[in-house]
Amino acid sequence: MQTANPILAEAIRGSLVESFYRGAYAIVNFEGHLVDAAGDIDRLIYGRSSLKPLQSLAIVASGATRRYGLSLQKLALSCASHNGEANHIYLAKKWLECLGWDEGVLECGPIWPAHSETAYSYIKNNHQPSRLYHMCSGKHLGFLSVAAHQGITATGYTDWHHPVQIYNRDLLSEVCDIDLHQAPHGIDGCQASVIALSLRSFAKGLAQLAAPQRLNMSLQTACQEVVAAMSQYPHFVAGTERFCTDIALQSQGQILAKMGAEGVFSAIIPSRGWGIALKIDDGHMKAAEVALAKVLNQHALLYDKKFLNPAITNSNQQQVGWWQ
């Protein structure tokens, strides 16, 4: 980075700004025009899990959803970093059964559910960590569905050079209007390949997802189904007391946000044909939530104080500060 990005969020404790968080964001419309931006939007970043709505297009465009009768709920789960609540796990199990494989085929590691109540219950009842409990299991089931439908070996499906990942990058490149096959890449926390792109290109792809009329018919259908899944079943995109689920419910499906690790956020605004991509420089997730809420507020899309100025509390549940 050549210059410092602007401050997008602050944490206030008492009368003092205790911490501040720099970052960048881009808003692009479906015609590819920049609506608003701040900071360095051309620096390459890893989209992490905030890319999942775009990665889910492959499940529909390949024909896998039709072949396996995958519901919108399952498609929402493919976009998710889910809590691992009971209904998330039940849906993932049913999806895996539909494909005819056992959970050993999943390349995300076995973990406990992120949802503490569910995790405590499973530990108490002598369950073991499972790959299906992983917050990215839906994305992996999506990759496996494409592999099964196309008759491709499932082994190594997360590898950058695997045919499923190449097909996925073909679609991402088309939607984002940039060749991602030569992009810098790495390995995500769930073992899947992760792609680097700029916030500008990322937002451009999200805008096509929001209003896909410029894409071919196959991708138009895929975009429409992914948006329908996220708007109709927001609980399966995240879960209880999660920002992505809560903001979709509060806006009645008009704001479809997806978090990614290291302070990345994507958002789709179907009513305006907008895509939003945001990154907090130091990776702070709460700062990313607040920063996205402020951007949405600036464009008359969000007014709720619980998103704009969430409370900072202590161990006695006493409010000792707030975000802004």
TASUL-V835165 format. One record per backbone hydrogen bond with DSSP energy under -0.5 kcal/mol. NH is the residue of the N-H (numbers start at 1). CO is the residue of the C=O. E is the energy in kcal/mol with one decimal. If there is no record, write none. Layout:
nh:co:e
NH:CO:E
NH:CO:E
This chain:
nh:co:e
8:21:-3.1
9:21:-1.3
11:19:-2.7
12:10:-0.5
12:322:-3.2
13:16:-2.6
14:320:-1.2
16:13:-1.9
18:11:-1.9
18:16:-1.1
19:11:-1.4
21:9:-2.7
23:6:-2.1
24:279:-2.1
25:38:-2.0
26:277:-2.3
27:36:-2.9
28:275:-2.3
29:33:-2.5
30:273:-1.0
32:29:-2.5
35:27:-3.0
35:33:-0.5
36:27:-1.3
38:25:-2.1
41:39:-1.2
45:197:-2.5
47:45:-0.5
47:195:-1.5
50:47:-1.5
51:48:-1.7
52:49:-1.6
54:51:-1.0
55:51:-2.3
56:52:-2.1
57:54:-1.1
58:55:-1.1
59:56:-1.0
60:56:-0.9
61:57:-3.0
62:58:-1.9
63:60:-1.2
64:59:-0.8
65:59:-1.5
67:63:-2.3
68:64:-2.4
69:65:-0.6
69:66:-0.6
70:65:-1.9
75:71:-2.0
76:72:-2.5
77:73:-2.0
78:74:-1.6
79:75:-0.8
79:76:-0.8
80:77:-1.2
81:237:-1.4
82:135:-1.6
83:238:-2.1
88:85:-0.5
89:85:-2.4
90:86:-2.5
91:87:-1.8
92:88:-2.2
93:89:-2.5
94:90:-2.3
95:91:-2.1
96:92:-2.4
97:93:-2.5
98:94:-1.9
99:95:-1.4
100:96:-0.9
100:97:-0.6
101:96:-1.5
105:102:-1.8
106:103:-1.5
111:130:-1.9
114:83:-0.7
115:83:-2.6
116:114:-0.6
119:115:-2.6
120:116:-2.9
121:117:-2.0
122:118:-2.4
123:119:-2.6
124:120:-2.5
125:121:-1.6
126:123:-1.6
127:122:-3.1
130:111:-2.1
134:131:-0.9
137:134:-2.1
140:136:-2.0
141:137:-2.4
142:138:-1.8
143:139:-2.2
144:140:-2.5
145:141:-2.0
146:142:-1.9
147:143:-2.2
148:144:-2.8
149:145:-2.4
150:146:-2.2
151:148:-0.9
152:147:-2.8
157:154:-1.8
159:156:-1.9
162:159:-1.8
165:162:-0.6
166:162:-2.1
167:163:-2.6
168:164:-2.2
169:165:-2.3
170:166:-2.1
171:167:-1.8
172:168:-2.5
173:169:-2.8
174:170:-1.8
175:171:-2.5
176:172:-2.8
177:173:-0.9
178:173:-1.7
180:178:-0.8
183:180:-1.0
186:194:-2.2
188:192:-3.3
191:188:-1.7
193:158:-1.0
194:186:-2.2
196:184:-2.2
197:45:-2.5
199:43:-0.6
200:41:-2.2
202:198:-2.6
203:199:-2.7
204:200:-1.9
205:201:-2.1
206:202:-2.2
207:203:-2.2
208:204:-1.5
209:205:-1.7
210:206:-2.0
211:207:-2.2
215:212:-2.3
220:216:-2.6
221:217:-2.3
222:218:-1.8
223:219:-2.8
224:220:-2.4
225:221:-2.2
226:222:-2.3
227:223:-2.5
228:224:-2.1
229:225:-2.4
230:226:-2.4
231:227:-2.4
232:228:-2.4
233:229:-2.0
236:233:-1.2
237:234:-1.3
238:234:-0.8
238:235:-0.6
242:239:-1.2
246:242:-2.9
247:243:-2.8
248:244:-1.2
249:245:-2.2
250:246:-2.8
251:247:-1.7
252:249:-1.1
253:248:-3.2
254:251:-0.8
256:268:-2.3
257:255:-0.7
258:266:-2.9
260:264:-2.4
263:283:-0.7
264:260:-1.4
265:278:-2.6
266:258:-2.3
267:276:-2.2
268:256:-2.1
269:274:-2.4
270:268:-0.6
272:269:-1.2
273:269:-1.3
274:269:-1.8
275:28:-2.4
276:267:-2.7
277:26:-2.2
278:265:-2.7
279:24:-2.5
280:263:-2.4
281:22:-2.8
283:280:-1.6
288:284:-1.5
289:285:-2.1
290:286:-2.3
291:287:-2.7
292:288:-2.4
293:289:-2.4
294:290:-2.4
295:291:-2.1
296:292:-2.5
297:293:-2.3
298:294:-2.3
299:295:-0.9
300:297:-1.9
301:296:-2.6
302:296:-0.6
307:304:-1.3
308:304:-1.8
309:305:-3.2
312:321:-2.6
313:311:-0.5
314:318:-1.9
317:314:-2.0
320:312:-3.3
321:312:-1.3
322:12:-1.8
323:310:-1.9
324:10:-2.6
